[in-house]
Amino acid sequence: MAVRQGTVEGMELMLDFYKDKKILVTGHTGFKGSWLCRALILSGADVTGYALTPPTDPSLFKILGLEEEMHSVTGDIRDLDHLKKVFAEIQPEFVLHMAAQPLVRTSYKEPVYTYETNVMGTVNVMECVRSNDCVKSFLNVTTDKVYENRELGKPFTETEKLDGFDPYSNSKSCSELVTHSYRQSFFEDGRCAVSTARAGNVIGGGDFALDRIIPDCVRAAAADKSVIIRNPDSVRPFQLVLEPLYVYLMILEKQRSDIRYAGSYNVGPEHRDCVRTGELVKLFRKYWGDEFKSEVKPDGGPHEAGFLRLDCEKLKKTFGWKPKYHIEEAVEKTVEWSKAYLAGEDMTAVTDRQIRVFFR
């Protein structure tokens, strides 16, 4: 059941597919959500977002003026009654669930909030999908950290045990199980295709989150300071933010027409692009300039996995997909966007250009 999607024509046609389609995106005010909504706006989709106010200041959501370009609803994913009203009003055909507490370190500080958001938030969204027959295609975005990681140095496949270590990772494992239970219990009749996507670490312009290496690099470079590298030898599946977003939209589209595409998929870069954090910082310096400085300084923080790599053969074989960019190009695009932002350029134009180049 292979479908060739990694072609130029496939990418352009995929965006065309969403013209006038009703799609609800939770977590739309975040970094990934903002890039996704801008791509959907360019496609002509009828986009509604449901999320809290942007989690950072500055935020990509505000920089791009997305509130003026789409139906943006301010709401807490834990508020089931409000979420039900939005579903009833919008009647979406496609639902993409990305609302989450997304940071490992924050999950150690606020474990209850993390579980409430990432687990019960998923329950609430699934309950709304169950209660609205208009929804025909649903995707829950989780993380590469859902797997039990025994640091064996091998990539994870979709069949491996779910058991994240820290509260964030574990809550996302639970979110996977919630989705699986709802799929088996309520959607075996085929009225709605349900999938999950386990995505690797994303980088790109407009990420202003704390405790992420690339945003830390940009902030340090802008202030002419050294970036602090906590774990230079940790290996992560870094990829440009547009890579997984394309996959999410591809899965939603394909399973809408054929429910056999529904399932759980790893979404990550090629193995050669799973690099150490220290190597990523060196690449950042290559594209930013020799004036960029870094310093290794472990801070004795909470446990974080040392090795993460995803086996994406299932995604490749099912859809004929492959990543468009390698890690060098992903870092180059990130630096390009960040320098344009610091120079005061029109960031909607810069963002649109990167989206169009990627999808073209």
C-alpha positions as CSV (number, residue, x, y, z in Angstrom):
1,M,0.0,0.0,0.0
2,A,2.8,2.4,-0.9
3,V,1.8,5.9,-2.1
4,R,4.4,8.1,-3.7
5,Q,4.3,11.4,-1.7
6,G,7.9,12.5,-1.6
7,T,7.6,14.2,-5.1
8,V,7.4,17.8,-6.0
9,E,3.9,17.3,-7.4
10,G,2.8,15.3,-4.4
11,M,3.7,18.2,-2.0
12,E,1.9,20.8,-4.1
13,L,-1.2,18.7,-4.5
14,M,-1.3,18.0,-0.8
15,L,-1.6,21.7,0.0
16,D,-4.2,22.0,-2.7
17,F,-6.2,19.2,-1.0
18,Y,-6.9,21.4,2.0
19,K,-8.4,24.3,0.1
20,D,-11.8,25.1,1.8
21,K,-11.5,22.1,4.1
22,K,-12.5,22.6,7.7
23,I,-9.7,21.8,10.1
24,L,-9.4,22.3,13.8
25,V,-5.8,22.6,15.3
26,T,-5.3,22.5,19.0
27,G,-2.2,24.2,20.3
28,H,-2.1,26.6,17.3
29,T,-0.5,29.4,19.2
30,G,2.7,27.4,19.8
31,F,5.8,27.2,17.6
32,K,4.8,24.2,15.5
33,G,1.2,25.2,15.5
34,S,2.0,28.7,14.1
35,W,4.0,27.2,11.2
36,L,1.3,24.7,10.5
37,C,-1.5,27.3,10.5
38,R,0.4,29.6,8.2
39,A,0.8,26.7,5.7
40,L,-2.9,25.9,5.9
41,I,-3.8,29.6,5.5
42,L,-1.7,29.7,2.3
43,S,-3.5,26.5,1.1
44,G,-6.9,28.2,1.5
45,A,-8.1,26.0,4.3
46,D,-10.8,27.0,6.7
47,V,-8.7,26.9,9.9
48,T,-9.8,27.1,13.5
49,G,-7.3,27.0,16.3
50,Y,-8.0,26.2,20.0
51,A,-5.3,27.0,22.5
52,L,-4.1,29.1,25.4
53,T,-2.5,32.5,24.6
54,P,1.0,32.2,23.1
55,P,3.4,30.4,25.5
56,T,6.3,32.8,24.8
57,D,6.9,36.5,24.4
58,P,7.8,37.2,21.6
59,S,5.9,34.5,19.8
60,L,5.7,33.4,16.2
61,F,1.9,33.5,16.4
62,K,2.0,37.2,17.1
63,I,4.9,38.0,14.8
64,L,2.9,36.5,11.9
65,G,-0.4,38.2,12.9
66,L,-2.2,34.8,12.7
67,E,-5.1,35.9,14.9
68,E,-6.2,38.1,12.0
69,E,-5.8,35.4,9.4
70,M,-7.8,32.6,11.0
71,H,-10.5,31.7,13.5
72,S,-8.5,31.7,16.8
73,V,-10.2,30.5,19.9
74,T,-8.5,31.1,23.3
75,G,-9.3,28.0,25.4
76,D,-7.8,25.5,27.8
77,I,-7.6,21.9,26.5
78,R,-8.6,20.8,30.0
79,D,-12.0,22.6,29.7
80,L,-14.2,19.9,28.1
81,D,-17.4,22.0,28.1
82,H,-15.7,24.8,26.2
83,L,-14.1,22.4,23.8
84,K,-17.4,20.7,23.1
85,K,-19.0,24.1,22.2
86,V,-16.2,24.9,19.7
87,F,-16.5,21.5,18.0
88,A,-20.3,21.9,17.8
89,E,-19.9,25.3,16.3
90,I,-17.1,24.6,13.8
91,Q,-18.0,21.1,12.7
92,P,-14.5,20.2,11.5
93,E,-13.8,17.4,9.1
94,F,-10.1,17.2,10.2
95,V,-8.7,17.5,13.7
96,L,-5.0,17.8,14.5
97,H,-4.2,17.7,18.2
98,M,-0.9,19.4,19.2
99,A,-1.9,21.2,22.4
100,A,0.5,20.1,25.2
101,Q,2.9,21.0,28.0
102,P,5.9,20.3,25.8
103,L,9.0,20.7,28.0
104,V,10.8,18.0,29.9
105,R,12.2,20.3,32.5
106,T,8.9,22.1,33.1
107,S,7.3,18.6,33.7
108,Y,9.6,18.1,36.6
109,K,8.5,21.4,38.1
110,E,4.8,21.0,37.3
111,P,4.0,17.3,36.9
112,V,0.3,17.6,37.8
113,Y,-0.3,20.4,35.2
114,T,1.7,18.3,32.7
115,Y,-0.5,15.2,33.2
116,E,-3.7,17.2,33.2
117,T,-2.8,18.9,29.9
118,N,-1.2,16.0,28.1
119,V,-3.4,13.1,29.3
120,M,-6.8,14.6,30.2
121,G,-6.4,17.1,27.4
122,T,-6.2,14.2,25.0
123,V,-9.2,12.5,26.6
124,N,-11.2,15.7,26.1
125,V,-10.3,16.0,22.4
126,M,-11.0,12.4,21.7
127,E,-14.4,12.7,23.5
128,C,-15.2,15.6,21.2
129,V,-14.2,13.7,18.2
130,R,-16.3,10.7,19.4
131,S,-19.3,13.0,19.9
132,N,-19.2,14.8,16.5
133,D,-19.7,12.6,13.3
134,C,-18.4,15.5,11.2
135,V,-14.8,14.5,12.1
136,K,-13.5,12.0,9.6
137,S,-9.7,12.2,10.2
138,F,-7.9,12.7,13.5
139,L,-4.2,12.9,14.3
140,N,-2.6,13.1,17.8
141,V,0.9,14.5,17.8
142,T,3.1,13.0,20.5
143,T,6.9,12.7,20.7
144,D,9.9,10.5,20.1
145,K,10.2,10.3,23.9
146,V,7.2,8.0,24.4
147,Y,9.3,4.9,24.3
148,E,11.0,3.1,27.2
149,N,14.6,4.2,26.7
150,R,17.2,1.8,28.1
151,E,20.0,3.7,26.3
152,L,20.8,0.7,24.1
153,G,22.0,2.9,21.2
154,K,19.5,1.7,18.6
155,P,16.6,3.5,16.9
156,F,13.0,3.0,18.2
157,T,10.4,1.3,16.1
158,E,6.6,1.8,16.5
159,T,6.2,-1.7,18.1
160,E,8.4,-1.0,21.1
161,K,7.2,-0.5,24.6
162,L,5.7,2.8,25.6
163,D,7.0,4.1,28.9
164,G,8.5,7.6,29.0
165,F,10.8,8.3,31.9
166,D,10.1,11.9,33.0
167,P,6.6,13.3,33.6
168,Y,6.5,14.9,30.1
169,S,7.6,11.8,28.2
170,N,5.4,9.5,30.4
171,S,2.3,11.8,29.9
172,K,2.8,11.6,26.2
173,S,3.0,7.8,26.4
174,C,-0.3,7.9,28.3
175,S,-1.7,10.2,25.5
176,E,-0.8,7.5,23.0
177,L,-2.6,4.8,25.1
178,V,-5.7,7.0,25.4
179,T,-5.8,7.5,21.6
180,H,-5.4,3.7,21.1
181,S,-8.2,2.9,23.5
182,Y,-10.6,5.4,21.9
183,R,-9.7,4.1,18.5
184,Q,-10.5,0.5,19.5
185,S,-13.5,1.3,21.6
186,F,-15.3,3.9,19.5
187,F,-14.0,4.0,15.9
188,E,-13.8,0.4,14.8
189,D,-16.8,1.1,12.6
190,G,-14.5,3.3,10.4
191,R,-16.5,6.5,10.7
192,C,-13.3,8.4,11.7
193,A,-9.6,7.5,11.0
194,V,-7.4,7.9,14.0
195,S,-3.6,8.1,14.1
196,T,-0.7,9.2,16.2
197,A,2.6,10.7,15.1
198,R,5.7,10.4,17.2
199,A,7.9,13.3,16.1
200,G,11.5,14.0,16.8
201,N,13.1,17.2,17.9
202,V,12.1,20.2,15.6
203,I,14.1,23.3,14.9
204,G,13.2,26.4,12.9
205,G,12.8,30.1,12.9
206,G,10.4,31.6,15.5
207,D,11.0,29.2,18.4
208,F,11.4,31.3,21.5
209,A,11.0,28.5,24.1
210,L,13.3,28.2,27.1
211,D,15.6,25.1,27.6
212,R,15.9,24.3,23.9
213,I,19.3,24.5,22.3
214,I,18.6,26.4,19.1
215,P,16.5,29.1,20.7
216,D,19.2,29.4,23.4
217,C,21.8,29.8,20.6
218,V,19.8,32.6,18.9
219,R,19.3,34.4,22.2
220,A,23.0,34.1,23.0
221,A,24.1,35.3,19.5
222,A,21.7,38.3,19.6
223,A,23.2,39.3,23.0
224,D,26.8,38.5,22.0
225,K,27.1,36.0,24.8
226,S,28.2,32.4,24.9
227,V,25.5,29.7,24.7
228,I,25.6,27.2,27.5
229,I,25.5,23.6,26.4
230,R,24.3,21.3,29.1
231,N,24.6,17.9,27.4
232,P,26.9,18.1,24.4
233,D,27.0,14.4,23.8
234,S,23.2,13.8,23.9
235,V,21.9,12.5,20.5
236,R,18.6,13.8,19.1
237,P,16.7,13.4,15.8
238,F,16.7,17.1,14.9
239,Q,14.7,18.1,11.8
240,L,13.3,21.3,10.3
241,V,9.8,22.1,11.7
242,L,8.3,21.8,8.2
243,E,9.3,18.2,7.8
244,P,6.9,16.7,10.5
245,L,4.1,19.3,9.6
246,Y,4.1,18.0,6.0
247,V,3.8,14.4,7.4
248,Y,0.9,15.3,9.7
249,L,-1.1,16.8,6.8
250,M,-0.2,13.9,4.6
251,I,-1.5,11.3,7.1
252,L,-4.7,13.3,7.7
253,E,-5.3,13.5,3.9
254,K,-4.5,9.8,3.1
255,Q,-6.4,8.2,6.0
256,R,-9.4,10.3,5.1
257,S,-9.8,8.5,1.8
258,D,-8.5,5.1,3.0
259,I,-8.7,4.2,6.7
260,R,-6.1,1.5,6.2
261,Y,-3.5,4.3,6.5
262,A,-4.5,5.0,10.1
263,G,-1.9,3.9,12.7
264,S,1.1,5.1,14.7
265,Y,4.1,6.6,12.9
266,N,7.6,7.7,13.8
267,V,8.4,11.0,12.2
268,G,12.1,11.8,12.1
269,P,15.2,12.6,10.0
270,E,17.6,10.2,8.3
271,H,20.0,8.5,10.7
272,R,22.9,10.6,9.5
273,D,21.0,13.7,10.7
274,C,20.6,12.4,14.3
275,V,23.5,14.4,15.7
276,R,25.0,15.2,19.1
277,T,23.9,18.5,20.6
278,G,27.5,19.7,20.5
279,E,27.6,19.0,16.7
280,L,24.3,20.9,16.2
281,V,25.9,24.0,18.0
282,K,28.9,23.7,15.7
283,L,26.6,23.8,12.7
284,F,24.8,26.8,14.1
285,R,28.2,28.6,14.4
286,K,29.0,27.6,10.8
287,Y,25.9,29.4,9.4
288,W,25.7,32.2,12.0
289,G,29.3,33.2,11.8
290,D,32.6,32.8,13.6
291,E,31.7,35.4,16.2
292,F,29.2,33.0,17.8
293,K,30.5,31.5,21.0
294,S,29.6,28.4,23.1
295,E,30.5,26.9,26.4
296,V,30.0,23.5,27.8
297,K,28.6,23.6,31.4
298,P,26.6,20.7,32.8
299,D,24.1,22.2,35.3
300,G,23.3,19.0,37.2
301,G,19.6,19.2,36.1
302,P,17.1,16.4,36.1
303,H,17.4,13.2,34.0
304,E,17.2,13.6,30.3
305,A,17.7,10.8,27.8
306,G,21.2,10.5,26.3
307,F,20.3,8.8,23.0
308,L,17.1,9.2,20.9
309,R,16.8,8.0,17.3
310,L,13.7,7.0,15.4
311,D,13.3,4.2,12.8
312,C,11.0,5.7,10.2
313,E,10.8,2.8,7.8
314,K,7.1,2.3,8.4
315,L,6.4,5.9,7.3
316,K,8.7,5.6,4.3
317,K,7.2,2.3,3.1
318,T,3.6,3.2,3.6
319,F,3.7,6.6,1.9
320,G,6.9,6.6,-0.1
321,W,8.0,9.5,2.0
322,K,11.5,10.8,2.8
323,P,12.8,13.9,4.5
324,K,13.5,16.8,2.2
325,Y,16.3,18.5,4.1
326,H,19.4,17.2,5.9
327,I,20.5,18.7,9.2
328,E,22.8,21.2,7.5
329,E,19.9,22.7,5.5
330,A,17.6,22.7,8.6
331,V,20.1,24.7,10.6
332,E,20.7,27.0,7.6
333,K,17.0,27.8,7.3
334,T,16.7,28.4,11.0
335,V,19.6,30.9,11.0
336,E,18.2,32.6,7.9
337,W,14.8,33.1,9.6
338,S,16.4,34.3,12.9
339,K,18.8,36.8,11.3
340,A,15.9,38.2,9.2
341,Y,13.8,38.6,12.4
342,L,16.7,40.4,14.2
343,A,17.1,42.6,11.2
344,G,13.5,43.7,11.3
345,E,12.4,42.2,8.0
346,D,8.8,41.3,7.0
347,M,8.6,37.9,8.8
348,T,5.4,36.9,7.2
349,A,7.1,37.2,3.8
350,V,10.2,35.3,5.1
351,T,8.0,32.5,6.6
352,D,5.8,32.2,3.5
353,R,8.9,31.9,1.3
354,Q,10.3,29.1,3.4
355,I,7.0,27.3,3.3
356,R,6.6,27.7,-0.5
357,V,10.2,26.5,-1.2
358,F,9.7,23.5,1.0
359,F,6.3,22.5,-0.5
360,R,7.5,23.3,-4.0
